Amino acid sequence: MEAMVKNSSSDGEWTVVLPSKGKQGRRRKLKPKVQAEEEEQPWKSDDLEIDPQRQARLKLKMEISLKKIESSKCLIGLVITMKCTEALKSTN
């Protein structure tokens, strides 16, 4: 929270003025109300029909994404680092 300083008096004394809460302060305090029943129920699809072509496309996209992740330099470096760290722990 930032404070604004004003020189409002004629004798040269300073006054510290804090910003008012306004609408932003009220918005931050509002929290969405969630009913307990919603949290306990498992997720159900609204789509009652199963589209085999759509499922096949999604599966292909997931497989391509997994291959990209598995061959990424970042993941390979992470695995090597983890193996080295594990090897160092086992020698101590």
Buried (B, 14 or more C-beta within 10 A) or exposed (E): EEEEEEEEEEEEEEEEEEEEEEEEEEEEEEEEEEEEEEEEEEEEEEEEEEEEEEEEEEEEEEEEEEEEEEEEEEEEEEEEEEEEEEEEEEEE
